């Protein structure tokens, strides 16, 4: 089921945004879902095109890393960073074990899956070690709307639209634009946050 990691990645990334650690991450992952094939074609030799099959798991690993940072920041705020060490050690052990298990039969996709499994293990351990020391508020109505918009449109676009050619690229880019507009219309992204994004973009210019 190749779209399972995409769904999980979008949910995880929206949770990160709900924790106010990066409103752009969910949209970036939706773009990764829709345009990943063209990214691989642009950045890699034709012989590496098969790497696009690992992109859903890479997107999930990226999102899980963001959630891991949420929990690390909780430990840091409470001056309890030593609690992150057991999680990191378990993550390394799980990663090595799953690499040995999955890379021979699955290749690059197995490596990407092992990363996700390792982060999932680290999240479980770190959550158990940090729960109760700091409450992180999530804006659940906005999170729900974002999951519906991002998950529904990006997965529909990936399933229904062409996977090659200029037409596919244009149509998928249009879906990404629709996603951005829908997030604004549903007030998942507020005007004040848009202004902040513009300020950050101006500050990043040389």
Phi, psi and omega in degrees: 000087189294342183268354176302310179297330178294316179299313180297322180296317180295316179299313181297318181293324178293324176297322176299314179297322178298330175277006177063039176250013178153088183292343184273344185300312182299320179294323178298320180290323175299319176296323177298318179297313187284323190245010185302322180298319181288327176298316179295317179299323183287320190261346186231160176293155181306328181293345181260009184300329179301346179297341181297339178293338179273348186301320177303320180286327175296318178298318178295317178299321177299314181293319178296325176298320178298318177295324177299320179295327176302313182289325176297320179294326176298313179298320180295319180296329179264011179054046180231041184294341177300337180290344179280342184296311179301322179297318180295318180295318178294321178299317179297314181297316180295317181300313180298315181297316181288327174301312180299325184282317191259334184296318179303315181277332189247349179066226185298327178294323176297323178295319179293320178296321180297324177298316181295318180297319180296315179295322178299317178297318179296321179297317180299311182296315182293323177298316179297327183275341185244352183298138178092346182270342177200130180273130177251113182282134175246142180268086191298321177299317178291322178297316179299315179296320181294320180297317180297313183292307183293312182293313182297309185287318183291320179289321176298317179297320181291326181280326191258337187266160180303149181256009179205163174086169180296319181300315179298317180298313182295316182294319180290323175296324178295321177297320178298320177295320178297320178301313180300315179296321180294323178296322178289316181297323180276001180060029169292321172251123185270161177305322180295324178290324175297318177298319179296320178297319178295321178297318179295321179295319178294321181292334181280346180289143180290000000 
